[in-house]
Amino acid sequence: MKPPVPDVATERQWRYVGSGHTPGAALTAAGVAFGIFLNREIARSEARIGDGGAAW
């Protein structure tokens, strides 16, 4: 076994490197989830009002 090289980062959890969402994909997913949340809140509000948005 070689001694560690100074100023070199070692990734011990190599099997996880590159897995998961990129920052851009995570941001997109969060935006989609927020849009779904808002749509559900609006639908609940309209259902409570009772007209279902028929005033268009």
KOLRO-881762 format. One record per residue: residue in one letter; residue number from 1; y, x, z of N, C-alpha, C, O in turn. Coordinates in nm, 4 decimals, m for minus. Example, Ala and Ser with C-alpha at 12.3 -4.5 7.8 and 13.67 -1.06 7.14 Angstrom:
<rs>
[A,1,[m0.5690,1.3190,0.7800],[m0.4500,1.2300,0.7800],[m0.3300,1.3200,0.7800],[m0.3319,1.4236,0.8465]];
[S,2,[m0.2250,1.2850,0.7080],[m0.1060,1.3670,0.7140],[0.0030,1.2900,0.7870],[0.1138,1.3409,0.8039]];
</rs>
This chain:
<rs>
[M,1,[m0.1176,0.0847,0.0000],[0.0000,0.0000,0.0000],[0.1239,0.0892,0.0000],[0.1351,0.1823,0.0798]];
[K,2,[0.2155,0.0595,m0.0900],[0.3383,0.1384,m0.1003],[0.4391,0.0926,0.0042],[0.4422,m0.0252,0.0398]];
[P,3,[0.5209,0.1837,0.0533],[0.6267,0.1422,0.1460],[0.7305,0.0567,0.0733],[0.7500,0.0734,m0.0471]];
[P,4,[0.7974,m0.0347,0.1443],[0.8969,m0.1207,0.0797],[1.0120,m0.0398,0.0207],[1.0531,0.0623,0.0759]];
[V,5,[1.0620,m0.0868,m0.0901],[1.1751,m0.0225,m0.1564],[1.3032,m0.0796,m0.0962],[1.3163,m0.2015,m0.0853]];
[P,6,[1.3985,0.0062,m0.0566],[1.5225,m0.0459,0.0018],[1.6009,m0.1315,m0.0982],[1.6002,m0.1049,m0.2184]];
[D,7,[1.6676,m0.2335,m0.0470],[1.7537,m0.3221,m0.1272],[1.6785,m0.3996,m0.2346],[1.7351,m0.4313,m0.3392]];
[V,8,[1.5519,m0.4301,m0.2099],[1.4733,m0.5092,m0.3038],[1.4239,m0.6333,m0.2298],[1.3643,m0.6227,m0.1226]];
[A,9,[1.4486,m0.7490,m0.2865],[1.4017,m0.8736,m0.2262],[1.2583,m0.8988,m0.2682],[1.2219,m0.8776,m0.3838]];
[T,10,[1.1778,m0.9436,m0.1751],[1.0385,m0.9763,m0.2035],[1.0177,m1.1237,m0.1751],[1.0550,m1.1730,m0.0687]];
[E,11,[0.9581,m1.1941,m0.2705],[0.9284,m1.3364,m0.2530],[0.7838,m1.3484,m0.2079],[0.6914,m1.3231,m0.2852]];
[R,12,[0.7650,m1.3871,m0.0832],[0.6290,m1.3986,m0.0301],[0.5631,m1.5294,m0.0697],[0.4407,m1.5353,m0.0816]];
[Q,13,[0.6402,m1.6328,m0.0899],[0.5852,m1.7627,m0.1279],[0.5868,m1.7766,m0.2792],[0.6476,m1.8703,m0.3308]];
[W,14,[0.5242,m1.6893,m0.3495],[0.5312,m1.6821,m0.4943],[0.4854,m1.8088,m0.5630],[0.5349,m1.8400,m0.6713]];
[R,15,[0.3938,m1.8823,m0.5053],[0.3440,m2.0016,m0.5733],[0.4486,m2.1126,m0.5806],[0.4341,m2.2048,m0.6609]];
[Y,16,[0.5533,m2.1060,m0.4989],[0.6574,m2.2079,m0.5009],[0.7768,m2.1694,m0.5867],[0.8644,m2.2524,m0.6110]];
[V,17,[0.7818,m2.0472,m0.6321],[0.8946,m2.0024,m0.7132],[0.8954,m2.0799,m0.8445],[0.7952,m2.0836,m0.9159]];
[G,18,[1.0076,m2.1409,m0.8754],[1.0208,m2.2142,m1.0006],[0.9729,m2.3575,m0.9956],[0.9783,m2.4270,m1.0970]];
[S,19,[0.9264,m2.4039,m0.8815],[0.8833,m2.5430,m0.8729],[0.9973,m2.6270,m0.8169],[1.0899,m2.5743,m0.7554]];
[G,20,[0.9900,m2.7551,m0.8382],[1.0926,m2.8442,m0.7860],[1.2018,m2.8711,m0.8880],[1.1905,m2.8347,m1.0051]];
[H,21,[1.3069,m2.9352,m0.8413],[1.4175,m2.9724,m0.9292],[1.5189,m2.8598,m0.9412],[1.5431,m2.7848,m0.8466]];
[T,22,[1.5770,m2.8500,m1.0588],[1.6914,m2.7616,m1.0740],[1.8099,m2.8310,m1.0079],[1.8041,m2.9520,m0.9857]];
[P,23,[1.9155,m2.7601,m0.9762],[2.0318,m2.8271,m0.9168],[2.0862,m2.9390,m1.0056],[2.1273,m3.0433,m0.9547]];
[G,24,[2.0871,m2.9188,m1.1363],[2.1353,m3.0227,m1.2269],[2.0460,m3.1452,m1.2275],[2.0952,m3.2581,m1.2282]];
[A,25,[1.9149,m3.1241,m1.2272],[1.8209,m3.2364,m1.2253],[1.8307,m3.3126,m1.0937],[1.8224,m3.4354,m1.0920]];
[A,26,[1.8481,m3.2401,m0.9841],[1.8626,m3.3060,m0.8541],[1.9902,m3.3892,m0.8495],[1.9906,m3.4987,m0.7932]];
[L,27,[2.0978,m3.3390,m0.9076],[2.2237,m3.4129,m0.9113],[2.2104,m3.5379,m0.9975],[2.2613,m3.6441,m0.9615]];
[T,28,[2.1427,m3.5257,m1.1100],[2.1186,m3.6416,m1.1964],[2.0357,m3.7464,m1.1237],[2.0679,m3.8651,m1.1286]];
[A,29,[1.9295,m3.7038,m1.0564],[1.8437,m3.7966,m0.9824],[1.9220,m3.8664,m0.8711],[1.9032,m3.9858,m0.8477]];
[A,30,[2.0091,m3.7930,m0.8030],[2.0905,m3.8535,m0.6972],[2.1862,m3.9570,m0.7558],[2.2083,m4.0623,m0.6959]];
[G,31,[2.2428,m3.9274,m0.8723],[2.3324,m4.0232,m0.9379],[2.2607,m4.1497,m0.9801],[2.3143,m4.2595,m0.9651]];
[V,32,[2.1399,m4.1357,m1.0329],[2.0603,m4.2521,m1.0726],[2.0247,m4.3349,m0.9499],[2.0349,m4.4576,m0.9527]];
[A,33,[1.9831,m4.2688,m0.8423],[1.9488,m4.3411,m0.7192],[2.0697,m4.4159,m0.6640],[2.0559,m4.5285,m0.6161]];
[F,34,[2.1871,m4.3551,m0.6701],[2.3080,m4.4218,m0.6218],[2.3424,m4.5414,m0.7101],[2.3839,m4.6454,m0.6591]];
[G,35,[2.3259,m4.5282,m0.8407],[2.3500,m4.6403,m0.9322],[2.2575,m4.7576,m0.9040],[2.3004,m4.8730,m0.9060]];
[I,36,[2.1310,m4.7283,m0.8780],[2.0355,m4.8340,m0.8441],[2.0759,m4.9013,m0.7137],[2.0697,m5.0237,m0.7019]];
[F,37,[2.1173,m4.8211,m0.6156],[2.1624,m4.8754,m0.4884],[2.2809,m4.9705,m0.5080],[2.2829,m5.0805,m0.4529]];
[L,38,[2.3802,m4.9264,m0.5876],[2.4970,m5.0116,m0.6114],[2.4596,m5.1406,m0.6833],[2.5098,m5.2475,m0.6487]];
[N,39,[2.3722,m5.1315,m0.7826],[2.3291,m5.2517,m0.8538],[2.2613,m5.3509,m0.7603],[2.2832,m5.4716,m0.7710]];
[R,40,[2.1793,m5.3008,m0.6689],[2.1120,m5.3904,m0.5738],[2.2111,m5.4538,m0.4782],[2.1997,m5.5722,m0.4463]];
[E,41,[2.3090,m5.3758,m0.4316],[2.4105,m5.4309,m0.3421],[2.4922,m5.5398,m0.4114],[2.5209,m5.6435,m0.3515]];
[I,42,[2.5294,m5.5169,m0.5361],[2.6046,m5.6170,m0.6126],[2.5204,m5.7417,m0.6334],[2.5704,m5.8534,m0.6205]];
[A,43,[2.3928,m5.7234,m0.6654],[2.3038,m5.8394,m0.6850],[2.2899,m5.9198,m0.5563],[2.2904,m6.0429,m0.5594]];
[R,44,[2.2773,m5.8509,m0.4434],[2.2678,m5.9229,m0.3158],[2.3966,m5.9999,m0.2870],[2.3926,m6.1140,m0.2412]];
[S,45,[2.5098,m5.9372,m0.3140],[2.6379,m6.0023,m0.2910],[2.6529,m6.1263,m0.3792],[2.6972,m6.2313,m0.3328]];
[E,46,[2.6161,m6.1134,m0.5049],[2.6250,m6.2270,m0.5971],[2.5288,m6.3386,m0.5568],[2.5613,m6.4566,m0.5696]];
[A,47,[2.4115,m6.3013,m0.5086],[2.3149,m6.4027,m0.4655],[2.3673,m6.4785,m0.3444],[2.3425,m6.5985,m0.3321]];
[R,48,[2.4393,m6.4115,m0.2543],[2.4972,m6.4781,m0.1387],[2.6079,m6.5713,m0.1787],[2.6234,m6.6780,m0.1195]];
[I,49,[2.6872,m6.5326,m0.2804],[2.7952,m6.6170,m0.3272],[2.7378,m6.7428,m0.3923],[2.7909,m6.8525,m0.3757]];
[G,50,[2.6308,m6.7254,m0.4649],[2.5616,m6.8408,m0.5208],[2.5897,m6.8664,m0.6670],[2.5159,m6.9437,m0.7281]];
[D,51,[2.6926,m6.8062,m0.7286],[2.7184,m6.8354,m0.8692],[2.6454,m6.7394,m0.9627],[2.6382,m6.7640,m1.0831]];
[G,52,[2.5916,m6.6309,m0.9087],[2.5166,m6.5360,m0.9896],[2.5990,m6.4699,m1.0972],[2.5425,m6.4147,m1.1916]];
[G,53,[2.7294,m6.4734,m1.0869],[2.8148,m6.4105,m1.1855],[2.8364,m6.4984,m1.3076],[2.8720,m6.4473,m1.4138]];
[A,54,[2.8163,m6.6276,m1.2958],[2.8266,m6.7201,m1.4097],[2.9708,m6.7424,m1.4545],[2.9927,m6.8113,m1.5542]];
[A,55,[3.0677,m6.6880,m1.3863],[3.2083,m6.7106,m1.4207],[3.2520,m6.6280,m1.5412],[3.3692,m6.6344,m1.5784]];
[W,56,[3.1653,m6.5522,m1.6026],[3.2001,m6.4706,m1.7179],[3.2479,m6.5612,m1.8245],[3.2836,m6.5153,m1.9330]];
</rs>
